[in-house]
Amino acid sequence: MNVEPHHTSEELKTLYRTEMNSRLARRIHGVYLASRGMTCPEIMKITGSARRTVQQWITKYNLGGLEKLKDQPRPGQPHHLPRHLLGRLAKRIAAGPRRSDGVSVFTSPVIQRIIEQEFGVLYSLSAVKYLLHRMGYSYLCPRPQHENSDPQAQEEFKKTSQKHWLKSPSRIPAKG
């Protein structure tokens, strides 16, 4: 395998040993081994990569040096809600439901409606759940509490109410 002399073998050795990105370090290691005169099957065995992968590393390095070995941005569908609005959405969720929301606890459909009304972005229900997961929220939520509830009256009720449940027998006979 022919390797263009962008760097010496010793420079490549130092680069792959000091590189923090493990994927890039593995690619540089493959180029280093090729610069030392190793064959593609030998490099494959050492790096644990496929033949075509090793060949692509060498080709990219020959065309543009280390810059071509670095990861390129991967394509994908852009997020509908811009990143600068995620902070506003997080604050809105953290503040809790407003009286105008008409609910006592946020659910995915409610947040879907909020995103549509306040940010003007349409999301499917599954996309809202994925967005919330990415933002660090979970599906768990506390049991809702009515806004007019009286905690002292509830505790008093627990203390003074009679226990009306029956204890189950220790052995329940199975039917025939």
VENSUL-V147091 format. One record per backbone hydrogen bond with DSSP energy under -1.0 kcal/mol. NH is the residue of the N-H (numbers start at 1). CO is the residue of the C=O. If there is no record, write none. Layout:
BEGIN
nh	co
NH	CO
NH	CO
END
This chain:
BEGIN
nh	co
6	4
12	8
13	9
14	10
15	11
16	12
17	13
18	14
19	15
25	21
26	22
27	23
28	24
29	25
30	26
31	27
32	28
33	29
34	30
35	31
36	32
37	34
38	33
43	39
44	40
45	41
46	42
47	43
48	44
54	50
55	51
56	52
57	53
58	54
59	55
60	56
61	57
62	58
63	59
64	60
65	61
85	82
86	83
89	85
90	86
91	87
92	88
93	89
94	90
95	91
101	98
111	107
112	108
113	109
114	110
115	111
116	112
117	113
118	114
119	115
121	115
128	124
129	125
130	126
131	127
132	128
133	129
134	130
135	131
136	133
137	132
149	146
154	150
155	151
156	152
157	153
158	154
159	155
160	156
161	157
END
